[in-house]
Amino acid sequence: MLDLIAPTAHLRSSWLEAFREWPVDGPGARQDGAGPRLAPENGPEGPEEFAAWTERLRGQADPAVPAAPGRVHATYLWIVEDDTYLGAAELRHSLDLDIDGPGRDQ
């Protein structure tokens, strides 16, 4: 059965396995909803970096913490089955017309 959960360091190996399947560039390389722009520059490969990254993703939903410039508060959810990461979703809490990207009127 599929579940939506908050990002967790517990699924590091499964997430990394799925990440390695994503194309480096071209169609499909964006990985919308996964929050890669919030990952460390060298990637969330190591256990400490991955744990910090998942904590950063969870923290994006906290309205008590100001959103970074160009961002709005968002809840990141991972789609999982048992202990297998299958995908992600980003639910923005508000709209900001200054944000570029899909869904914006051009």
C-alpha positions in Angstrom: 0.0 0.0 0.0 1.3 3.5 -0.9 1.8 6.0 1.8 2.7 9.7 1.9 5.3 10.5 4.6 7.6 13.3 5.6 11.1 12.9 4.3 13.2 10.7 6.6 16.8 9.7 6.8 15.6 6.1 7.3 15.0 5.8 3.6 18.4 7.0 2.5 19.5 3.9 0.6 16.2 3.6 -1.2 16.1 7.3 -2.1 19.7 7.1 -3.4 18.8 4.1 -5.5 15.9 6.0 -7.0 18.1 9.1 -7.5 20.6 7.2 -9.5 17.8 6.3 -12.0 17.0 9.9 -12.7 18.6 11.4 -15.8 21.5 13.8 -15.3 20.1 16.2 -18.0 17.4 16.4 -20.6 13.8 15.4 -20.2 12.9 14.2 -16.7 16.1 15.7 -15.1 14.1 18.2 -13.0 12.9 15.8 -10.4 10.0 18.2 -9.4 8.8 17.8 -5.9 11.9 16.1 -4.6 13.6 19.3 -3.3 17.1 18.8 -4.9 17.7 22.5 -4.8 17.8 22.3 -1.0 20.4 19.5 -1.0 24.1 20.2 -0.3 26.0 21.3 -3.4 27.9 17.9 -3.5 24.6 16.0 -3.0 23.0 14.3 -0.1 25.1 11.1 -0.4 26.6 10.7 3.0 24.5 9.7 6.0 25.0 13.1 7.8 24.3 15.1 4.7 21.2 13.1 3.9 19.9 13.5 7.5 20.5 17.2 7.4 18.8 17.5 4.0 15.7 15.6 5.1 15.5 17.8 8.1 15.8 20.9 5.9 12.9 19.5 3.7 10.7 19.0 6.8 11.6 22.5 8.1 10.3 24.2 4.9 6.7 23.7 6.3 7.3 25.6 9.5 5.6 29.0 9.2 7.5 30.2 12.3 10.7 30.2 10.2 10.9 32.8 7.4 11.0 31.3 3.9 14.2 31.9 2.0 14.2 34.6 -0.7 12.4 33.4 -3.8 10.7 30.6 -1.9 7.4 30.0 -0.1 6.6 27.6 2.7 6.0 24.1 1.4 5.4 20.6 2.7 7.5 17.9 1.1 6.0 14.4 1.1 7.6 11.2 -0.1 5.6 8.5 -1.8 6.6 5.1 -0.3 5.6 1.5 -0.2 6.9 -0.4 2.8 10.5 0.9 3.0 10.8 1.8 -0.7 11.0 5.4 -1.9 8.9 5.8 -5.0 8.6 9.5 -5.6 7.9 12.9 -4.0 5.5 15.8 -4.0 5.9 19.4 -2.9 2.8 21.2 -1.7 3.3 25.0 -1.6 1.4 26.7 1.2 0.9 29.9 -0.9 1.6 31.3 -4.3 4.1 34.0 -5.0 3.8 35.5 -8.5 7.6 36.2 -8.5 8.4 32.5 -8.5 9.4 31.2 -11.9 8.4 27.8 -13.0 5.6 25.5 -14.1 2.2 26.7 -13.4 3.0 30.4 -13.6 1.1 32.5 -16.1 3.6 33.8 -18.6 
